[in-house]
Amino acid sequence: MSELEKRLEKLEAHDEIKSCLTRYCRALDWVDEDLLKTCFVEDGYIDYGFYAGDAKGFIPVVMEVERNGHSWHFLGTVAIELNGDTAEVESYGLTVGGDVDNGHLPNVNVYCGRYHDEFTKTSEGWKISRRLYILDANFPASSGDINEALQGLFSGVDLRTNNDKYRKLY
């Protein structure tokens, strides 16, 4: 394999891994179970504290958690170390979520943490084969009086895949 081919293969792996992380966030935020299934190898191991076990069992558990409120998942500072058909990946996450009240989120919880992942290259692309979530901090926040100022804006609170605003991108 030429040096150029090696570099291209590395770039493609990085791109697929980051795309998988994006699918993961969208799947949770839109409560899209089918999309979430594209992120994990079926026999992968997941440890979120409230759940430790295989990915196949994790998906319905986390979907139930996400159905009971509304959240936004953001990932960044993604570090990737490739090793053949596996990769060690660390990404920092920020999740904001809460219970819907009359189309608004008057109070939210903010979670700051990181994901320690192992990815595996499969015939369907790079997928998470092992994940440990580490919660670094969490705190409550209130929207206070700003809700009145936001009247008239389209509220994305509680949108799901059956809403006409949902766009299937994968």
Secondary structure, 3 states (H helix, E strand, C coil): CCHHHHHHHHHHHHHHHHHHHHHHHHHHHHCCHHHHHCCEEEEEEEECCCCEEEHHHHHHHHHHHHHCCEEEEEEEEEEEEEECCEEEEEEEEEEEEECCECCECCEEEEEEEEEEEEEEEECCEEEEEEEEEEEEEEEEEECCCHHHHCCCCCCCCCCCCCCCCCCCCC
